[in-house]
Amino acid sequence: MFADYHVHTYYSDDSETPMEKQVERAISLGLREICFTDHVDYGIKRD
């Protein structure tokens, strides 16, 4: 199985990619599963 269990989106401070784009990329790579692992680092990224 081809999977990625550590994907960040715009909601993490270290990514600017919308969730939808991450899903589209995963599909284009043939991933069968992904897991979003967003996190919040308070004080770094502005809302």
Buried (B, 14 or more C-beta within 10 A) or exposed (E): EEEBEEBBBBEBBEBEBEBEEBBEBBEEEEBEEBEBEBEEEEEEBEE
